């Protein structure tokens, strides 16, 4: 895949230019990889997870149906705001083509399906493809929760394994921004967000997560502080998982978002232990923040919202929603990030 990544860089440089924003920053294309209004029947296309499979990049995109409008300021930000999940594909990670609708709102009691993350989880000796997303029930039927489905690959496209659909986590409490990954000892970890922090829950295996009893979540909530993985930086309003963690020899790289006091969303990174999932280090500054016009202005201004990460050699290909309107992409250097995280850990210990 290296020649494809080089082609991606060369095309960005030739057509749009590239920028190196800070010492920790990734190389970023100056134009979105998926624009709003690119698919008939949809407006905003943003907050996308990514998976490289069968020689192509598959982008799982939150797609808002046409017809939504701004609220009057006394209720929701938008009215008639209904999201589906659609899939785009690309050979080089730069030029994407629309493929199909994967999950539609209004099916199975879901009013909206938002912010998909797609990840391989090892279970019973093999990999299982899991999509987590934010599940919004029919109006008035409860808070947002974590939805999850297994995915199948059939006839050159992904499909929902419909019977596998689950709501994960405790009921009757707002909970979202979930990613799932396998620890080195085979246990399965779930990172989730009960505002304003990120929490870590550990399970014996994928089936334990899928069928965790109420008693498990009651105990988790009773000691929520002890399960807190990351909290917002001083002055920030909230924090949440972004992309599924990327495994390196030094630990899992977790890219996540943080909402600043002024409402802006940034992309940040931490390092987690391979055996426990616990925090090893965290960079004090973001690796990406809204700077380009299409990151700063949109349906919700000043937003970069990471959701996808694909490891390619010593680099990570990242996908993120921009201003709740379109999808951007960036490339990060693994050795460089690990060096900075090691320095941050040393500074913290000093």
N, C-alpha and C positions, 0 to 999 in steps of 0.2 A: 504493500500500500504506500510505500515511500514515494514512488513516482507520482502517485495521485496527489499526495500532500504537497509535493513540490509544485505540481501543476496548479493546485489551489492557490499557493503563495504567489506564483508568477502571475496568475490571472488577476488576483487582488491587486498586486503591485502595478500591473500594466493598466488596469481599468479604473481602479478606485484608490490606489495607494494603500499603504499599511502604516500603522502607528505603533510605537512602543511607548506605552503611557507612563509607567513607572518601573522601578527595578523589578517588581514582582509581576508586572502586567504581561498579559498574553498578546500575541500578534492578532490584530483585529481587522477584518475587512470593513471598508467604509460604507458599504451598502448592505441592506438586509439580504439574507439568503431566501427568505420567503416574505413577500410583500403583502400588505393588507389588500383585500379585494381581488386576490389572485384566483379565487374559486367562485364560480357562479353560485349565488345564494348565500354567500358569507361575506362579512365585512372584516373585522379584526381576525388575524391569524397570528397567534403568539404562544408563548409558554410551552415550548416543545421539548419532549424527550427524544433521544436518539439511540439507534441500535445499528451496528454494522453487521450485516448478515447476508450470506450468499453473494458476496462481492459487491454489495451496494449499501449505502447509508439509507436508513429508513427513519423518517422524521415524523414523530407522533405529535400532532399540533392541535392545540385548543382552537376551535373555529367557532366564532360567534355568528349566529344566523342574522341575515339582513333584517332590518326593521327596528332595531333597538334605538333608543333615544335617551338623552340625558334626563335625569330626574329633576324634580322641582326644588331640590335642596332640603326637603323635609323628610325624605325617606332614602331609598337606595340611590346610589350614584347613577345607575342606568335602569331603564324600564324596558320590559320585554327583552331581557338580556339572556339569551339561551345559547349554551355551548354544546357542541358535539366534539368528538375527537376524530380527526382525519389524518391520513397518511400521505406523505410525499416521499419520493425516492430520488437518489442521486448516485452517480458513479464516483464523482470526485469530491463530494461534500460541499460543492459550491453551486452548481446548477441543479436545482430541484424541480421535479415535475409532480403535479398532483396525481394521486392514485385513486383513493376511495375513502368512504366513511367507515371507520372502524367501530365506533360506539356513538349511538344517537340518544340525545335527551328525550325524555318521555317514555322510555322503555324501562320496565322493571321498577317503576316508582321513582325514577330519577328525573328531577326537573332540569338539572344541568350536570354534565360530566366535565370536570375542569382539571387542568394542570397535570397531564399524564407523565409518569416516570416509568421507564421500561428497564427491567433488570433480569439477568440470569441468576437463579438461586439454586444451589446444589442440594439435592434431596434424594435419598434412596439410591445413591450411586450414580445419579445422572443430573443434568441441568434441566431446570424448569424455567420457562419464561413467564415472568409475572409483571403485570401492569398495575401500578397503584395510581390513584387519582383522587381528587376531591369530589365527593358525592353530595349533591344537594337534593334533599327530598322534596316532595311536593310541598307547596307553600303551607307553612304552619305546621308541618309534620315533624319538626325537630331541627336540631342544629346540623351544620355540615359535619360530615364524618369521612373517614378514610374508606374509599371503595377499592376493591382489588379483584382482578380476574387473572386467570392463567390465559396465555395466548397460544394459539396453534399456527403453524406455518403450513399452508395448503394451497396448491395451485398458484404459486408465486405471490402469495399475499398472506397477511396475518388475519386471523379471525379470533373473536372472543370464544373461549370455552365457556359457554353461557352457564351451564350448571355449576361452574366453579366460583361464580360471583359471590363475594362476601363483603360485609362491613366489618372492618377491623377496629379494635380498640374499644374503650368503654362507651356505653350508650349514654345518651342524654348529656353529652358534653362536647363542645366544639373542638374538633381535632382534625388536623390536616397535615400537608407537606410531608408525606411518608415515603421513605425509601427502605428497601429490604436488601440484605446482603448476608453472605455466609462467612462466619468466622473460621479461623484455621482449624479449630477442633470439630468442625461440622455443625455447630449450633447456628441458629439463624437469628439475626439481629434486625430489629425494626427501629428506625429513628422516626419520631413523630413530633408534632408541635401542638402542645396545649399552651396557649398564649401566656406569657411572652417568650417562653424558653423552648429549647429542644430537649426531648427526653429519649432515653435508650431503653428498649425492652428486649430481653433475651429469651429465646425459646429453644427447646430441645431439637426441633426440626421444623420444616415447613408446615407439616400437618398440625403440629402444636400451635403454631401461629394461626393457622386457618381456623382452628376449632378451639381456641383458648376459651376456657369457661369464664363466667362472670367473676368467679372467685379470684382468678388470676388478676383481672383488671381492678377488682376492688382492692386487692393488696397493693397493686402498682400505684393506684391513686392515693392510698393511705400513706405511702412513703414517696410521694412524687419528687420531693426535693432530692432524695438520694438517687433518683433515676435521671436527674437533670444532667445532660451532656454538655450543653453550651447555653449561656445566657447572653442577652444583648450587651454590647459595649456600653460603658457609661454614657448616658444621655440618649441612647438609641431606644426605639419604641418596641421592637420585636425582632425575632430571628426565626429562621426555618430552613429545613433541609432543602437542598437544591437538586443536585444530580446524585444518582446512586454512587456510593463510594468506589473509588478506583484503587485496586490493590497494587502496591509496590512492595519491594523487599523491606522497606523501612516502616511500612504501615499503610493504612487506607487513607487516600487523599479524599477529603470531603469538601466539595464546593457547596456553599450555602449562601442564602441571602440575608441581609440585615436591613431593616427599615430605620433610617435616621430620624432625628427629631423633626427635621423639615419635611419628612414624608418621602424622601428619595430612597430608592432601593439600590443596594450595592451587591457585588459578588465578592465573596470572601472564601478563605480556605483554611482548613484545619487538618491535622494528622491524627489518626486513630490507631489504637493498638490492634495488631492482627489477631490476638487471642481473645481479647475481652471487648473490643470496640470502644474502650475508654479513651478519653482525650490524652494525647501526648503533647501536642503543640498547636498553636493557633497564631496566624499572622495578625498583628495589631492593625494593619491597614488593609483596605480592600484591594483585590487584584483587578477589579473593573468597577467603574462607576459611570453614571450617565454623562457623556460628553458630546457625542455626535448628535446632530439635529434629531434624527429618528429615534434616538434613545431618550431625548429630553422632552420631546413634544409628541403627544398622541392622545389616546383616550384617557390614559392616566400618565401624567408627565413625570419625568425623572425616574425611570425604572429600567434596570437591567435585572432579569430574574432567571437565574441559571436553573436548567432542568436536565440537561443531557451531557454525558461525558463518555468519550470513546478513547481508549488507550491504543496508541499506534507507535510502538517502539518507545522512544524516550519523550514522546509528545502526547498531549491530551487534546482532542478535538472537543470543544465545548459548544453547546447551543443554549441560547437564552432568549427569553421574551424581552422586547424593547417597547417601553411606553404603552404596554397593553395593546399593541397594534400590529407588530411584525416580529420576525425572528432573525436574530443575529448569530454569528459564529465567531469563534476565536480559537487560537492554538496556544497552549501553555507548555513550557518546558518542565518536565518532571525533575531532572537533576537540579535545576535552578530553584524550583519551589522547595524541594527537600533541603537544599542548603539553607534557604531562608527560614524554613521551619525549625531546622536544627539550631540556628542562631537565636530564634525567638524562644525556644525551649531553654537554651543556656541563659538568656537574659532573664527569663522568668525564675530560674533556679538561683540566680545570683543574689 
